[in-house]
Amino acid sequence: MVRFLHTADWQIGKPYANVGDEQKRSRLLQERFAVVQRIAAVAERQAVCFVLVAGDLFDSTTVPIAAVMEVLEAIGAMTVPVLVIPGNHDHGGAGSLWHHEEFRRQQARFAPNLQVLLERVPLELEQAVLLPCPLLRRADNSDPAAWIAALDPASLPAAKPRLVLAHGGTQGFSGRDYDLDDEAPPGANNCIELAQLGEAGVDYVALGDWHGRKEITPWAWYPGTPEPDRFGQGDSTARGQVLVVEVERGKAPRVESVATGRLRWHRLSFHFGDDADLDRFERLLHDQLEGRVARDLLRLEVSGSLSLAGHERYDRLIEELRHQLLHLRLKGQCDPVPQAAELEALTQRPGDPLIAGVAAQLQRRLDDATASDPAEAALCRAALCQLYQLVSGR
């Protein structure tokens, strides 16, 4: 039996360009490095023989050398071999990072235990036979694992488990195009035919590319990203872990998931029917965030409406969230809808005729636009909301 750690999609150097705050963006970048240390701790605690990284260790083929050196130092601190194939983001084509003399020099200096597999040939280890399927270009319309089916099984050691290391989709599961946040189309590139690998007597397929943990077959798994890097794709999508695998030749593997992620990415939807929903909204946020600061990212989709006073409280909550979270992606909108008493408080102001006149004009425009011009109506409601906040002195 051999025990090893299966991970993928570290994507060191991911820019997080959609996070506007430079300090928070830097925090996200650093978490990509910090998780490597947590992976090392799992490897030591679980006493694995080696670590397999199934592609996309880096986010691109042009990662700054300072980032390369930092992750190489973290890998070098591991006490076991680390075996890596290029994925679609950090492919192994000519001119890519893996071929640069500076990378090779720094690898020898900081991480002599790292082995980058750039050829599709068997590699015999002490405990297993590794069948690497590196991507040599970002997109390949042929099966990167097809070469394994052409192997003579008798040419491989009979007693050692046969492990495939590959990056891409599989027949029947094409995953998701993360750049477009959409399902990958049928016939997507880098597609692996698992049935052929089963016929070739493979014992385990260590896959990368899908960013959530997923069992394709009992002997073919995606580990997901060790640190989550996007909002979830559904309740069944586990992220932020590595897989510890035990396998013997000719027997079903035993796969255990071990958590390594620190940041939490949430997706919430909330509809406001009236101001009473604000208390429920606050409780929901409290339950999700549990008082954490600068450790959560939230995709919040809102709809519905609130009174002017309710919307003022809503705006304060959203502003607090922006400070507390590493990132808030706000979708949809909650409309301010002035109540009769609020309109009266704005338009009936004998001692403040200017405010009263502006409010009355906005009310007339709102009444005229409500049925015919939604954009104009929304603008009037927003203006009344700001006017209400000005008058209330908040």
VOKESE-945726 format. One record per residue (C-alpha): residue number from 1; x, y, z; residue in three letters. Coordinates in Angstrom, 3 decimals, m for minus. Layout:
! residues N
<site k="NUM" east="X" north="Y" up="Z" r="ALA"/>
...
END
This chain:
! residues 394
<site k="1" east="0.000" north="0.000" up="0.000" r="MET"/>
<site k="2" east="1.121" north="3.558" up="m0.745" r="VAL"/>
<site k="3" east="m0.224" north="6.713" up="0.901" r="ARG"/>
<site k="4" east="0.137" north="10.029" up="m0.880" r="PHE"/>
<site k="5" east="m1.389" north="13.475" up="m0.970" r="LEU"/>
<site k="6" east="m3.340" north="14.620" up="m4.042" r="HIS"/>
<site k="7" east="m3.811" north="18.338" up="m4.660" r="THR"/>
<site k="8" east="m4.155" north="20.684" up="m7.632" r="ALA"/>
<site k="9" east="m4.943" north="24.213" up="m8.799" r="ASP"/>
<site k="10" east="m2.870" north="26.221" up="m6.334" r="TRP"/>
<site k="11" east="m2.747" north="28.981" up="m8.986" r="GLN"/>
<site k="12" east="m0.013" north="30.950" up="m7.265" r="ILE"/>
<site k="13" east="0.007" north="34.503" up="m8.613" r="GLY"/>
<site k="14" east="m3.741" north="34.732" up="m9.214" r="LYS"/>
<site k="15" east="m4.305" north="38.512" up="m9.545" r="PRO"/>
<site k="16" east="m7.845" north="38.895" up="m8.081" r="TYR"/>
<site k="17" east="m8.334" north="41.870" up="m10.366" r="ALA"/>
<site k="18" east="m11.998" north="42.219" up="m9.361" r="ASN"/>
<site k="19" east="m10.996" north="43.162" up="m5.793" r="VAL"/>
<site k="20" east="m10.467" north="46.907" up="m5.853" r="GLY"/>
<site k="21" east="m8.854" north="47.411" up="m2.432" r="ASP"/>
<site k="22" east="m5.110" north="46.890" up="m2.835" r="GLU"/>
<site k="23" east="m4.559" north="45.811" up="0.768" r="GLN"/>
<site k="24" east="m7.341" north="43.217" up="0.596" r="LYS"/>
<site k="25" east="m6.113" north="41.995" up="m2.773" r="ARG"/>
<site k="26" east="m2.666" north="41.505" up="m1.250" r="SER"/>
<site k="27" east="m4.250" north="39.495" up="1.578" r="ARG"/>
<site k="28" east="m5.873" north="37.166" up="m0.946" r="LEU"/>
<site k="29" east="m2.592" north="36.729" up="m2.791" r="LEU"/>
<site k="30" east="m0.765" north="35.856" up="0.419" r="GLN"/>
<site k="31" east="m3.323" north="33.202" up="1.313" r="GLU"/>
<site k="32" east="m2.279" north="31.339" up="m1.834" r="ARG"/>
<site k="33" east="1.228" north="31.050" up="m0.353" r="PHE"/>
<site k="34" east="0.075" north="30.375" up="3.194" r="ALA"/>
<site k="35" east="m1.979" north="27.365" up="2.155" r="VAL"/>
<site k="36" east="1.179" north="25.640" up="0.861" r="VAL"/>
<site k="37" east="2.427" north="25.569" up="4.451" r="GLN"/>
<site k="38" east="m0.867" north="24.021" up="5.549" r="ARG"/>
<site k="39" east="m0.519" north="21.401" up="2.806" r="ILE"/>
<site k="40" east="2.970" north="20.634" up="4.113" r="ALA"/>
<site k="41" east="1.550" north="20.191" up="7.609" r="ALA"/>
<site k="42" east="m1.038" north="17.698" up="6.306" r="VAL"/>
<site k="43" east="1.648" north="15.775" up="4.420" r="ALA"/>
<site k="44" east="3.747" north="15.459" up="7.563" r="GLU"/>
<site k="45" east="0.821" north="14.634" up="9.839" r="ARG"/>
<site k="46" east="m0.487" north="11.956" up="7.476" r="GLN"/>
<site k="47" east="2.990" north="10.510" up="6.849" r="ALA"/>
<site k="48" east="2.533" north="10.431" up="3.074" r="VAL"/>
<site k="49" east="5.241" north="9.170" up="0.750" r="CYS"/>
<site k="50" east="4.893" north="12.027" up="m1.747" r="PHE"/>
<site k="51" east="2.682" north="14.879" up="m2.918" r="VAL"/>
<site k="52" east="1.053" north="14.975" up="m6.370" r="LEU"/>
<site k="53" east="0.069" north="18.371" up="m7.817" r="VAL"/>
<site k="54" east="m2.271" north="17.797" up="m10.779" r="ALA"/>
<site k="55" east="m1.590" north="20.999" up="m12.706" r="GLY"/>
<site k="56" east="m1.947" north="24.770" up="m12.324" r="ASP"/>
<site k="57" east="0.518" north="25.191" up="m9.502" r="LEU"/>
<site k="58" east="0.906" north="28.696" up="m10.983" r="PHE"/>
<site k="59" east="m1.832" north="30.928" up="m12.370" r="ASP"/>
<site k="60" east="0.100" north="31.690" up="m15.549" r="SER"/>
<site k="61" east="3.310" north="30.922" up="m17.380" r="THR"/>
<site k="62" east="4.723" north="34.367" up="m16.544" r="THR"/>
<site k="63" east="4.554" north="34.536" up="m12.740" r="VAL"/>
<site k="64" east="7.032" north="37.051" up="m11.224" r="PRO"/>
<site k="65" east="10.224" north="35.391" up="m10.025" r="ILE"/>
<site k="66" east="9.653" north="36.725" up="m6.481" r="ALA"/>
<site k="67" east="6.402" north="34.721" up="m6.283" r="ALA"/>
<site k="68" east="8.155" north="31.689" up="m7.750" r="VAL"/>
<site k="69" east="10.892" north="31.851" up="m5.130" r="MET"/>
<site k="70" east="8.375" north="32.176" up="m2.303" r="GLU"/>
<site k="71" east="6.397" north="29.103" up="m3.304" r="VAL"/>
<site k="72" east="9.587" north="27.135" up="m4.003" r="LEU"/>
<site k="73" east="10.754" north="27.883" up="m0.477" r="GLU"/>
<site k="74" east="7.448" north="26.541" up="0.904" r="ALA"/>
<site k="75" east="7.693" north="23.400" up="m1.233" r="ILE"/>
<site k="76" east="11.309" north="22.899" up="m0.223" r="GLY"/>
<site k="77" east="10.262" north="22.853" up="3.428" r="ALA"/>
<site k="78" east="8.285" north="19.669" up="2.782" r="MET"/>
<site k="79" east="10.060" north="16.497" up="3.776" r="THR"/>
<site k="80" east="8.737" north="14.400" up="0.875" r="VAL"/>
<site k="81" east="8.992" north="14.575" up="m2.926" r="PRO"/>
<site k="82" east="6.540" north="16.895" up="m4.661" r="VAL"/>
<site k="83" east="5.672" north="15.872" up="m8.222" r="LEU"/>
<site k="84" east="3.960" north="18.402" up="m10.499" r="VAL"/>
<site k="85" east="2.563" north="18.493" up="m14.012" r="ILE"/>
<site k="86" east="1.754" north="21.688" up="m15.929" r="PRO"/>
<site k="87" east="m1.937" north="22.477" up="m16.339" r="GLY"/>
<site k="88" east="m3.748" north="24.786" up="m18.731" r="ASN"/>
<site k="89" east="m2.808" north="27.949" up="m16.800" r="HIS"/>
<site k="90" east="0.884" north="27.061" up="m16.431" r="ASP"/>
<site k="91" east="1.276" north="24.787" up="m19.465" r="HIS"/>
<site k="92" east="4.614" north="23.282" up="m20.344" r="GLY"/>
<site k="93" east="5.007" north="24.623" up="m23.868" r="GLY"/>
<site k="94" east="8.190" north="26.158" up="m25.195" r="ALA"/>
<site k="95" east="9.038" north="29.436" up="m23.509" r="GLY"/>
<site k="96" east="6.881" north="28.752" up="m20.454" r="SER"/>
<site k="97" east="8.026" north="29.248" up="m16.897" r="LEU"/>
<site k="98" east="9.163" north="25.638" up="m16.440" r="TRP"/>
<site k="99" east="11.799" north="26.005" up="m19.171" r="HIS"/>
<site k="100" east="13.348" north="29.228" up="m17.905" r="HIS"/>
<site k="101" east="16.886" north="28.913" up="m16.627" r="GLU"/>
<site k="102" east="16.042" north="31.190" up="m13.686" r="GLU"/>
<site k="103" east="13.227" north="28.870" up="m12.583" r="PHE"/>
<site k="104" east="15.482" north="25.831" up="m12.769" r="ARG"/>
<site k="105" east="18.217" north="27.617" up="m10.828" r="ARG"/>
<site k="106" east="15.833" north="28.690" up="m8.068" r="GLN"/>
<site k="107" east="14.221" north="25.240" up="m7.963" r="GLN"/>
<site k="108" east="17.608" north="23.623" up="m7.366" r="ALA"/>
<site k="109" east="18.344" north="26.224" up="m4.689" r="ARG"/>
<site k="110" east="15.055" north="26.223" up="m2.759" r="PHE"/>
<site k="111" east="13.131" north="23.040" up="m3.683" r="ALA"/>
<site k="112" east="15.325" north="20.123" up="m4.738" r="PRO"/>
<site k="113" east="12.441" north="17.847" up="m3.703" r="ASN"/>
<site k="114" east="10.268" north="19.292" up="m6.503" r="LEU"/>
<site k="115" east="10.086" north="17.367" up="m9.748" r="GLN"/>
<site k="116" east="8.304" north="18.949" up="m12.721" r="VAL"/>
<site k="117" east="7.111" north="16.291" up="m15.166" r="LEU"/>
<site k="118" east="7.160" north="17.657" up="m18.715" r="LEU"/>
<site k="119" east="7.110" north="14.348" up="m20.603" r="GLU"/>
<site k="120" east="4.390" north="11.762" up="m21.071" r="ARG"/>
<site k="121" east="6.456" north="8.778" up="m20.042" r="VAL"/>
<site k="122" east="6.193" north="6.408" up="m17.049" r="PRO"/>
<site k="123" east="8.109" north="7.382" up="m13.936" r="LEU"/>
<site k="124" east="8.902" north="4.575" up="m11.520" r="GLU"/>
<site k="125" east="8.984" north="5.641" up="m7.885" r="LEU"/>
<site k="126" east="9.967" north="3.503" up="m4.950" r="GLU"/>
<site k="127" east="6.340" north="2.942" up="m3.962" r="GLN"/>
<site k="128" east="4.369" north="3.356" up="m7.234" r="ALA"/>
<site k="129" east="4.474" north="3.958" up="m10.974" r="VAL"/>
<site k="130" east="3.450" north="7.461" up="m12.009" r="LEU"/>
<site k="131" east="1.930" north="8.091" up="m15.440" r="LEU"/>
<site k="132" east="2.080" north="11.880" up="m15.948" r="PRO"/>
<site k="133" east="m0.068" north="13.686" up="m18.515" r="CYS"/>
<site k="134" east="1.348" north="17.232" up="m18.632" r="PRO"/>
<site k="135" east="m0.387" north="19.838" up="m20.755" r="LEU"/>
<site k="136" east="2.076" north="21.209" up="m23.263" r="LEU"/>
<site k="137" east="m0.278" north="23.948" up="m24.438" r="ARG"/>
<site k="138" east="m3.216" north="25.740" up="m22.835" r="ARG"/>
<site k="139" east="m5.814" north="23.882" up="m24.904" r="ALA"/>
<site k="140" east="m5.361" north="20.495" up="m26.541" r="ASP"/>
<site k="141" east="m8.206" north="18.891" up="m28.491" r="ASN"/>
<site k="142" east="m6.666" north="15.461" up="m28.011" r="SER"/>
<site k="143" east="m6.762" north="13.344" up="m24.866" r="ASP"/>
<site k="144" east="m3.593" north="14.103" up="m22.841" r="PRO"/>
<site k="145" east="m3.816" north="10.607" up="m21.324" r="ALA"/>
<site k="146" east="m4.235" north="8.726" up="m24.613" r="ALA"/>
<site k="147" east="m0.596" north="7.621" up="m24.582" r="TRP"/>
<site k="148" east="m1.271" north="5.406" up="m21.536" r="ILE"/>
<site k="149" east="m3.693" north="3.154" up="m23.431" r="ALA"/>
<site k="150" east="m0.918" north="2.445" up="m25.950" r="ALA"/>
<site k="151" east="1.491" north="1.240" up="m23.253" r="LEU"/>
<site k="152" east="2.380" north="m2.434" up="m22.956" r="ASP"/>
<site k="153" east="1.167" north="m3.299" up="m19.429" r="PRO"/>
<site k="154" east="3.945" north="m5.862" up="m19.153" r="ALA"/>
<site k="155" east="6.482" north="m3.052" up="m19.390" r="SER"/>
<site k="156" east="5.378" north="m1.690" up="m16.003" r="LEU"/>
<site k="157" east="6.217" north="m3.214" up="m12.591" r="PRO"/>
<site k="158" east="3.496" north="m5.705" up="m11.809" r="ALA"/>
<site k="159" east="3.239" north="m5.088" up="m8.057" r="ALA"/>
<site k="160" east="3.344" north="m1.295" up="m7.850" r="LYS"/>
<site k="161" east="0.160" north="0.807" up="m7.960" r="PRO"/>
<site k="162" east="m0.288" north="2.743" up="m11.222" r="ARG"/>
<site k="163" east="m1.149" north="6.398" up="m10.694" r="LEU"/>
<site k="164" east="m2.192" north="8.822" up="m13.413" r="VAL"/>
<site k="165" east="m1.545" north="12.538" up="m12.944" r="LEU"/>
<site k="166" east="m3.700" north="14.596" up="m15.334" r="ALA"/>
<site k="167" east="m5.355" north="17.991" up="m15.774" r="HIS"/>
<site k="168" east="m8.592" north="18.581" up="m17.673" r="GLY"/>
<site k="169" east="m12.178" north="17.444" up="m18.017" r="GLY"/>
<site k="170" east="m13.366" north="13.868" up="m18.373" r="THR"/>
<site k="171" east="m15.823" north="12.159" up="m20.659" r="GLN"/>
<site k="172" east="m19.223" north="12.898" up="m19.126" r="GLY"/>
<site k="173" east="m17.926" north="15.712" up="m16.944" r="PHE"/>
<site k="174" east="m16.543" north="18.747" up="m18.724" r="SER"/>
<site k="175" east="m16.551" north="20.971" up="m15.673" r="GLY"/>
<site k="176" east="m16.826" north="24.716" up="m15.949" r="ARG"/>
<site k="177" east="m15.144" north="27.503" up="m17.846" r="ASP"/>
<site k="178" east="m14.116" north="29.567" up="m14.839" r="TYR"/>
<site k="179" east="m13.142" north="32.611" up="m16.877" r="ASP"/>
<site k="180" east="m16.700" north="32.809" up="m18.191" r="LEU"/>
<site k="181" east="m18.364" north="31.356" up="m15.072" r="ASP"/>
<site k="182" east="m20.213" north="28.975" up="m17.357" r="ASP"/>
<site k="183" east="m20.347" north="25.298" up="m18.145" r="GLU"/>
<site k="184" east="m17.640" north="24.123" up="m20.509" r="ALA"/>
<site k="185" east="m19.137" north="23.109" up="m23.869" r="PRO"/>
<site k="186" east="m19.329" north="19.490" up="m25.012" r="PRO"/>
<site k="187" east="m16.106" north="18.429" up="m26.680" r="GLY"/>
<site k="188" east="m14.052" north="20.795" up="m24.515" r="ALA"/>
<site k="189" east="m10.273" north="20.692" up="m24.737" r="ASN"/>
<site k="190" east="m8.001" north="18.603" up="m22.490" r="ASN"/>
<site k="191" east="m10.683" north="15.920" up="m22.137" r="CYS"/>
<site k="192" east="m9.603" north="12.631" up="m20.553" r="ILE"/>
<site k="193" east="m11.169" north="9.289" up="m21.471" r="GLU"/>
<site k="194" east="m11.343" north="7.454" up="m18.147" r="LEU"/>
<site k="195" east="m12.703" north="4.236" up="m19.625" r="ALA"/>
<site k="196" east="m9.446" north="3.673" up="m21.492" r="GLN"/>
<site k="197" east="m7.475" north="4.193" up="m18.297" r="LEU"/>
<site k="198" east="m9.614" north="1.609" up="m16.526" r="GLY"/>
<site k="199" east="m8.905" north="m0.871" up="m19.288" r="GLU"/>
<site k="200" east="m5.198" north="m0.110" up="m18.908" r="ALA"/>
<site k="201" east="m5.314" north="m1.242" up="m15.296" r="GLY"/>
<site k="202" east="m4.806" north="2.143" up="m13.662" r="VAL"/>
<site k="203" east="m5.334" north="2.179" up="m9.876" r="ASP"/>
<site k="204" east="m5.927" north="5.904" up="m9.296" r="TYR"/>
<site k="205" east="m6.334" north="9.012" up="m11.452" r="VAL"/>
<site k="206" east="m5.264" north="12.236" up="m9.728" r="ALA"/>
<site k="207" east="m7.124" north="14.956" up="m11.596" r="LEU"/>
<site k="208" east="m6.873" north="18.726" up="m11.610" r="GLY"/>
<site k="209" east="m8.808" north="21.614" up="m13.236" r="ASP"/>
<site k="210" east="m12.209" north="21.430" up="m11.504" r="TRP"/>
<site k="211" east="m12.043" north="23.773" up="m8.499" r="HIS"/>
<site k="212" east="m14.298" north="21.726" up="m6.226" r="GLY"/>
<site k="213" east="m13.802" north="18.267" up="m4.775" r="ARG"/>
<site k="214" east="m15.500" north="15.695" up="m6.985" r="LYS"/>
<site k="215" east="m15.491" north="11.927" up="m7.254" r="GLU"/>
<site k="216" east="m15.805" north="10.982" up="m10.933" r="ILE"/>
<site k="217" east="m15.325" north="7.271" up="m10.239" r="THR"/>
<site k="218" east="m14.128" north="5.559" up="m7.040" r="PRO"/>
<site k="219" east="m10.623" north="5.669" up="m8.540" r="TRP"/>
<site k="220" east="m10.675" north="9.113" up="m10.239" r="ALA"/>
<site k="221" east="m10.993" north="12.302" up="m8.184" r="TRP"/>
<site k="222" east="m10.653" north="16.052" up="m8.344" r="TYR"/>
<site k="223" east="m9.386" north="17.439" up="m5.013" r="PRO"/>
<site k="224" east="m10.557" north="21.007" up="m5.630" r="GLY"/>
<site k="225" east="m8.475" north="24.034" up="m4.735" r="THR"/>
<site k="226" east="m6.650" north="23.863" up="m1.386" r="PRO"/>
<site k="227" east="m7.717" north="27.467" up="m0.724" r="GLU"/>
<site k="228" east="m11.098" north="28.513" up="m2.200" r="PRO"/>
<site k="229" east="m10.736" north="31.117" up="m4.927" r="ASP"/>
<site k="230" east="m14.297" north="31.799" up="m6.089" r="ARG"/>
<site k="231" east="m17.897" north="31.722" up="m4.985" r="PHE"/>
<site k="232" east="m19.407" north="28.251" up="m4.738" r="GLY"/>
<site k="233" east="m21.109" north="26.481" up="m7.605" r="GLN"/>
<site k="234" east="m23.697" north="24.716" up="m5.439" r="GLY"/>
<site k="235" east="m24.068" north="22.885" up="m2.174" r="ASP"/>
<site k="236" east="m22.226" north="19.800" up="m3.415" r="SER"/>
<site k="237" east="m19.092" north="21.739" up="m4.348" r="THR"/>
<site k="238" east="m16.565" north="21.303" up="m1.540" r="ALA"/>
<site k="239" east="m13.538" north="23.553" up="m1.761" r="ARG"/>
<site k="240" east="m10.539" north="24.237" up="0.428" r="GLY"/>
<site k="241" east="m9.106" north="20.755" up="0.956" r="GLN"/>
<site k="242" east="m6.589" north="18.178" up="m0.230" r="VAL"/>
<site k="243" east="m7.049" north="14.426" up="m0.626" r="LEU"/>
<site k="244" east="m5.058" north="11.792" up="1.244" r="VAL"/>
<site k="245" east="m5.109" north="8.613" up="m0.830" r="VAL"/>
<site k="246" east="m4.182" north="5.048" up="0.104" r="GLU"/>
<site k="247" east="m3.986" north="2.549" up="m2.729" r="VAL"/>
<site k="248" east="m2.703" north="m0.944" up="m3.446" r="GLU"/>
<site k="249" east="m2.182" north="m2.552" up="m6.802" r="ARG"/>
<site k="250" east="m5.476" north="m3.914" up="m8.107" r="GLY"/>
<site k="251" east="m7.574" north="m2.685" up="m5.185" r="LYS"/>
<site k="252" east="m10.007" north="0.206" up="m4.740" r="ALA"/>
<site k="253" east="m8.330" north="3.300" up="m3.278" r="PRO"/>
<site k="254" east="m9.264" north="4.839" up="0.040" r="ARG"/>
<site k="255" east="m9.705" north="8.622" up="m0.278" r="VAL"/>
<site k="256" east="m9.924" north="11.027" up="2.656" r="GLU"/>
<site k="257" east="m10.556" north="14.757" up="2.416" r="SER"/>
<site k="258" east="m8.535" north="17.017" up="4.734" r="VAL"/>
<site k="259" east="m9.414" north="20.700" up="5.123" r="ALA"/>
<site k="260" east="m6.717" north="23.261" up="4.293" r="THR"/>
<site k="261" east="m8.709" north="26.384" up="3.355" r="GLY"/>
<site k="262" east="m8.884" north="29.438" up="5.596" r="ARG"/>
<site k="263" east="m10.984" north="31.948" up="3.687" r="LEU"/>
<site k="264" east="m14.723" north="31.516" up="3.198" r="ARG"/>
<site k="265" east="m16.627" north="32.457" up="0.064" r="TRP"/>
<site k="266" east="m20.382" north="32.831" up="0.516" r="HIS"/>
<site k="267" east="m23.339" north="33.185" up="m1.863" r="ARG"/>
<site k="268" east="m26.507" north="34.664" up="m0.390" r="LEU"/>
<site k="269" east="m29.809" north="35.846" up="m1.837" r="SER"/>
<site k="270" east="m32.253" north="37.989" up="0.096" r="PHE"/>
<site k="271" east="m35.592" north="39.603" up="m0.744" r="HIS"/>
<site k="272" east="m36.815" north="42.581" up="1.271" r="PHE"/>
<site k="273" east="m40.590" north="42.695" up="1.612" r="GLY"/>
<site k="274" east="m40.702" north="45.380" up="4.296" r="ASP"/>
<site k="275" east="m38.554" north="46.941" up="7.015" r="ASP"/>
<site k="276" east="m39.179" north="44.014" up="9.379" r="ALA"/>
<site k="277" east="m36.925" north="41.917" up="7.109" r="ASP"/>
<site k="278" east="m33.884" north="43.973" up="8.128" r="LEU"/>
<site k="279" east="m33.617" north="42.124" up="11.444" r="ASP"/>
<site k="280" east="m33.739" north="38.802" up="9.624" r="ARG"/>
<site k="281" east="m31.102" north="40.069" up="7.170" r="PHE"/>
<site k="282" east="m28.768" north="41.026" up="10.029" r="GLU"/>
<site k="283" east="m29.205" north="37.628" up="11.697" r="ARG"/>
<site k="284" east="m28.397" north="35.869" up="8.430" r="LEU"/>
<site k="285" east="m25.186" north="37.868" up="8.010" r="LEU"/>
<site k="286" east="m24.218" north="37.195" up="11.628" r="HIS"/>
<site k="287" east="m24.754" north="33.453" up="11.203" r="ASP"/>
<site k="288" east="m22.664" north="33.382" up="8.032" r="GLN"/>
<site k="289" east="m19.763" north="35.584" up="9.126" r="LEU"/>
<site k="290" east="m19.623" north="34.572" up="12.801" r="GLU"/>
<site k="291" east="m17.825" north="37.772" up="13.751" r="GLY"/>
<site k="292" east="m14.840" north="37.173" up="11.460" r="ARG"/>
<site k="293" east="m13.038" north="40.158" up="9.949" r="VAL"/>
<site k="294" east="m11.042" north="40.083" up="6.679" r="ALA"/>
<site k="295" east="m11.555" north="36.337" up="6.213" r="ARG"/>
<site k="296" east="m14.771" north="36.190" up="4.173" r="ASP"/>
<site k="297" east="m15.928" north="37.106" up="0.688" r="LEU"/>
<site k="298" east="m19.604" north="37.462" up="m0.129" r="LEU"/>
<site k="299" east="m21.652" north="37.436" up="m3.300" r="ARG"/>
<site k="300" east="m24.916" north="39.029" up="m2.189" r="LEU"/>
<site k="301" east="m27.949" north="39.208" up="m4.453" r="GLU"/>
<site k="302" east="m30.731" north="41.458" up="m3.169" r="VAL"/>
<site k="303" east="m34.197" north="42.380" up="m4.355" r="SER"/>
<site k="304" east="m37.344" north="44.028" up="m3.011" r="GLY"/>
<site k="305" east="m37.828" north="47.378" up="m1.332" r="SER"/>
<site k="306" east="m37.659" north="49.236" up="1.968" r="LEU"/>
<site k="307" east="m38.924" north="52.513" up="3.322" r="SER"/>
<site k="308" east="m36.579" north="55.507" up="3.251" r="LEU"/>
<site k="309" east="m35.684" north="54.920" up="6.900" r="ALA"/>
<site k="310" east="m35.270" north="51.190" up="6.280" r="GLY"/>
<site k="311" east="m33.092" north="51.823" up="3.252" r="HIS"/>
<site k="312" east="m30.907" north="54.144" up="5.290" r="GLU"/>
<site k="313" east="m30.293" north="51.290" up="7.741" r="ARG"/>
<site k="314" east="m29.687" north="48.930" up="4.807" r="TYR"/>
<site k="315" east="m27.045" north="51.293" up="3.381" r="ASP"/>
<site k="316" east="m25.250" north="51.346" up="6.747" r="ARG"/>
<site k="317" east="m25.241" north="47.549" up="6.862" r="LEU"/>
<site k="318" east="m23.799" north="47.322" up="3.365" r="ILE"/>
<site k="319" east="m21.099" north="49.864" up="4.224" r="GLU"/>
<site k="320" east="m20.170" north="47.870" up="7.336" r="GLU"/>
<site k="321" east="m19.961" north="44.722" up="5.210" r="LEU"/>
<site k="322" east="m17.556" north="46.388" up="2.790" r="ARG"/>
<site k="323" east="m15.217" north="47.119" up="5.700" r="HIS"/>
<site k="324" east="m15.584" north="43.713" up="7.373" r="GLN"/>
<site k="325" east="m15.264" north="41.532" up="4.283" r="LEU"/>
<site k="326" east="m12.308" north="40.937" up="2.024" r="LEU"/>
<site k="327" east="m14.686" north="41.471" up="m0.880" r="HIS"/>
<site k="328" east="m18.386" north="42.158" up="m1.408" r="LEU"/>
<site k="329" east="m19.953" north="41.514" up="m4.798" r="ARG"/>
<site k="330" east="m23.410" north="43.081" up="m4.697" r="LEU"/>
<site k="331" east="m25.954" north="41.967" up="m7.298" r="LYS"/>
<site k="332" east="m29.460" north="43.252" up="m7.895" r="GLY"/>
<site k="333" east="m30.875" north="46.116" up="m5.892" r="GLN"/>
<site k="334" east="m33.088" north="46.960" up="m2.968" r="CYS"/>
<site k="335" east="m35.245" north="49.944" up="m3.886" r="ASP"/>
<site k="336" east="m36.078" north="52.790" up="m1.491" r="PRO"/>
<site k="337" east="m39.847" north="53.303" up="m1.593" r="VAL"/>
<site k="338" east="m40.984" north="56.382" up="0.344" r="PRO"/>
<site k="339" east="m43.877" north="55.785" up="2.699" r="GLN"/>
<site k="340" east="m46.724" north="58.290" up="3.044" r="ALA"/>
<site k="341" east="m45.520" north="59.526" up="6.428" r="ALA"/>
<site k="342" east="m41.985" north="59.979" up="5.089" r="GLU"/>
<site k="343" east="m43.184" north="61.975" up="2.088" r="LEU"/>
<site k="344" east="m45.270" north="64.141" up="4.367" r="GLU"/>
<site k="345" east="m42.285" north="64.768" up="6.632" r="ALA"/>
<site k="346" east="m40.305" north="65.956" up="3.592" r="LEU"/>
<site k="347" east="m42.950" north="68.006" up="1.772" r="THR"/>
<site k="348" east="m44.655" north="69.598" up="4.792" r="GLN"/>
<site k="349" east="m41.818" north="71.694" up="6.218" r="ARG"/>
<site k="350" east="m42.975" north="75.300" up="6.774" r="PRO"/>
<site k="351" east="m39.657" north="76.251" up="8.285" r="GLY"/>
<site k="352" east="m37.628" north="74.720" up="5.430" r="ASP"/>
<site k="353" east="m39.350" north="75.661" up="2.147" r="PRO"/>
<site k="354" east="m36.341" north="74.733" up="m0.019" r="LEU"/>
<site k="355" east="m36.292" north="71.103" up="1.162" r="ILE"/>
<site k="356" east="m40.097" north="70.938" up="0.974" r="ALA"/>
<site k="357" east="m40.098" north="72.267" up="m2.589" r="GLY"/>
<site k="358" east="m37.437" north="69.842" up="m3.802" r="VAL"/>
<site k="359" east="m39.240" north="66.937" up="m2.139" r="ALA"/>
<site k="360" east="m42.572" north="67.933" up="m3.675" r="ALA"/>
<site k="361" east="m41.016" north="68.167" up="m7.127" r="GLN"/>
<site k="362" east="m39.379" north="64.746" up="m6.726" r="LEU"/>
<site k="363" east="m42.685" north="63.283" up="m5.572" r="GLN"/>
<site k="364" east="m44.497" north="64.609" up="m8.651" r="ARG"/>
<site k="365" east="m41.810" north="63.246" up="m10.964" r="ARG"/>
<site k="366" east="m41.981" north="59.899" up="m9.181" r="LEU"/>
<site k="367" east="m45.767" north="59.730" up="m9.565" r="ASP"/>
<site k="368" east="m45.479" north="60.527" up="m13.284" r="ASP"/>
<site k="369" east="m42.653" north="58.050" up="m13.953" r="ALA"/>
<site k="370" east="m43.762" north="55.071" up="m11.862" r="THR"/>
<site k="371" east="m45.808" north="53.467" up="m14.635" r="ALA"/>
<site k="372" east="m43.976" north="54.732" up="m17.715" r="SER"/>
<site k="373" east="m40.273" north="55.215" up="m16.954" r="ASP"/>
<site k="374" east="m38.727" north="52.735" up="m14.442" r="PRO"/>
<site k="375" east="m35.280" north="54.311" up="m14.711" r="ALA"/>
<site k="376" east="m36.624" north="57.802" up="m13.939" r="GLU"/>
<site k="377" east="m38.683" north="56.394" up="m11.063" r="ALA"/>
<site k="378" east="m35.631" north="54.680" up="m9.575" r="ALA"/>
<site k="379" east="m33.655" north="57.911" up="m9.844" r="LEU"/>
<site k="380" east="m36.395" north="59.854" up="m8.040" r="CYS"/>
<site k="381" east="m36.615" north="57.272" up="m5.259" r="ARG"/>
<site k="382" east="m32.836" north="57.393" up="m4.781" r="ALA"/>
<site k="383" east="m32.921" north="61.201" up="m4.649" r="ALA"/>
<site k="384" east="m35.710" north="61.157" up="m2.077" r="LEU"/>
<site k="385" east="m33.729" north="58.662" up="m0.023" r="CYS"/>
<site k="386" east="m30.674" north="60.943" up="m0.015" r="GLN"/>
<site k="387" east="m32.846" north="63.920" up="0.848" r="LEU"/>
<site k="388" east="m34.365" north="61.993" up="3.750" r="TYR"/>
<site k="389" east="m30.905" north="61.112" up="5.061" r="GLN"/>
<site k="390" east="m29.850" north="64.751" up="4.778" r="LEU"/>
<site k="391" east="m32.886" north="65.950" up="6.714" r="VAL"/>
<site k="392" east="m32.589" north="63.254" up="9.366" r="SER"/>
<site k="393" east="m28.977" north="64.285" up="9.924" r="GLY"/>
<site k="394" east="m27.546" north="60.772" up="9.564" r="ARG"/>
END
